[in-house]
């Protein structure tokens, strides 16, 4: 039984980090491994925190770890405290607003291969003390990791439709149509949305936001892409879809930043929409409202935008 809280008690950052890591992973062994400490040390830190506060934060059972209602209520505050401490350390190492130290960046798979090369080159050159860590995953997973404190920021399509986060719009990205070589639409630059109705569209698996964006685009044009979306053919990467298009199994839409990497293979041709047709996605940064590093994240945003512009610029 945890007794009355001690009014003089002040939790340490390591105790708060222990609580947050256990709450995120719902497993003592995994949390101990992530923190690089033994399980007994992990348990001692949690017990010290709970006794100091006079509150049970984690319910321990033989089969699983449960965050108590009180723990769930306090978890966002613990994360905000750790964010503030990380920002304090980052700013203590250099000028305010400078990208320094570890930064875990989440990025969706339909952006990562095309924007990361330019982004990582730029950060290495301009912010050599930054230690970027990259996590590539689907939007819903990145949002959850952001909430859990496992990543600091995410580069994804907006709106994220997540609560407790701030969004920074960076750029709008047009879609292009990819068809087999020799297709009647190949090389055209005057497509309308209605032209999509003539195509057997190949889409990424459910869960990829690009899948949802293309479906939404078709719906705006009163088209029904569900037959293609529900077909037996399934792919989890744009690279695989390009192989399928080249083999004559259908056509697809890709963000223009992917064209240079994905579409210069035999058997593929591209087409683009008229200037008055809106076929695009909005890309931006998403981070926790509790983060104290907003100024740094805006700096990172300019680097992401520059990397995108480099990816879509004509080659020499």
BELJOKA-V707414 format. One record per residue. N is the residue number from 1. SS is DSSP state (helix for helix, strand for strand, loop for the rest). Layout:
# BELJOKA-V707414
N;SS + N;SS
This chain:
# BELJOKA-V707414
1;loop + 2;loop + 3;loop + 4;loop + 5;loop + 6;loop + 7;loop + 8;loop + 9;loop + 10;loop + 11;loop + 12;loop + 13;helix + 14;helix + 15;helix + 16;helix + 17;helix + 18;helix + 19;helix + 20;helix + 21;helix + 22;helix + 23;helix + 24;helix + 25;helix + 26;loop + 27;loop + 28;helix + 29;helix + 30;helix + 31;helix + 32;helix + 33;helix + 34;helix + 35;helix + 36;loop + 37;loop + 38;loop + 39;helix + 40;helix + 41;helix + 42;helix + 43;helix + 44;helix + 45;helix + 46;helix + 47;helix + 48;helix + 49;helix + 50;helix + 51;helix + 52;helix + 53;helix + 54;loop + 55;loop + 56;loop + 57;loop + 58;strand + 59;strand + 60;strand + 61;loop + 62;loop + 63;loop + 64;loop + 65;strand + 66;strand + 67;strand + 68;loop + 69;helix + 70;helix + 71;helix + 72;helix + 73;helix + 74;helix + 75;helix + 76;helix + 77;helix + 78;helix + 79;helix + 80;helix + 81;helix + 82;helix + 83;helix + 84;helix + 85;helix + 86;helix + 87;helix + 88;helix + 89;helix + 90;helix + 91;helix + 92;helix + 93;loop + 94;loop + 95;loop + 96;loop + 97;loop + 98;loop + 99;loop + 100;loop + 101;strand + 102;strand + 103;strand + 104;strand + 105;strand + 106;strand + 107;strand + 108;loop + 109;helix + 110;helix + 111;helix + 112;helix + 113;helix + 114;helix + 115;helix + 116;helix + 117;helix + 118;helix + 119;helix + 120;helix + 121;helix + 122;helix + 123;helix + 124;helix + 125;helix + 126;helix + 127;loop + 128;loop + 129;loop + 130;strand + 131;strand + 132;strand + 133;strand + 134;strand + 135;strand + 136;strand + 137;loop + 138;loop + 139;helix + 140;helix + 141;helix + 142;helix + 143;helix + 144;helix + 145;helix + 146;helix + 147;helix + 148;helix + 149;loop + 150;loop + 151;loop + 152;loop + 153;strand + 154;strand + 155;strand + 156;strand + 157;strand + 158;strand + 159;loop + 160;loop + 161;loop + 162;loop + 163;loop + 164;loop + 165;strand + 166;strand + 167;strand + 168;strand + 169;strand + 170;strand + 171;strand + 172;strand + 173;strand + 174;strand + 175;strand + 176;strand + 177;strand + 178;strand + 179;strand + 180;strand + 181;loop + 182;loop + 183;loop + 184;loop + 185;loop + 186;loop + 187;loop + 188;loop + 189;loop + 190;loop + 191;strand + 192;loop + 193;helix + 194;helix + 195;helix + 196;helix + 197;helix + 198;helix + 199;loop + 200;loop + 201;strand + 202;loop + 203;loop + 204;loop + 205;loop + 206;loop + 207;loop + 208;loop + 209;helix + 210;helix + 211;helix + 212;helix + 213;helix + 214;helix + 215;helix + 216;helix + 217;helix + 218;helix + 219;helix + 220;helix + 221;loop + 222;loop + 223;loop + 224;loop + 225;loop + 226;helix + 227;helix + 228;helix + 229;helix + 230;loop + 231;loop + 232;loop + 233;loop + 234;loop + 235;loop + 236;loop + 237;loop + 238;helix + 239;helix + 240;helix + 241;helix + 242;helix + 243;helix + 244;helix + 245;helix + 246;helix + 247;loop + 248;loop + 249;loop + 250;loop + 251;strand + 252;strand + 253;strand + 254;strand + 255;strand + 256;helix + 257;helix + 258;helix + 259;helix + 260;helix + 261;helix + 262;helix + 263;loop + 264;loop + 265;loop + 266;loop + 267;loop + 268;strand + 269;strand + 270;strand + 271;strand + 272;loop + 273;strand + 274;loop + 275;loop + 276;loop + 277;loop + 278;loop + 279;loop + 280;strand + 281;strand + 282;strand + 283;strand + 284;strand + 285;strand + 286;strand + 287;strand + 288;strand + 289;loop + 290;loop + 291;loop + 292;loop + 293;loop + 294;helix + 295;helix + 296;helix + 297;helix + 298;helix + 299;helix + 300;helix + 301;helix + 302;helix + 303;helix + 304;helix + 305;helix + 306;helix + 307;helix + 308;helix + 309;helix + 310;helix + 311;helix + 312;helix + 313;loop + 314;loop + 315;loop + 316;loop
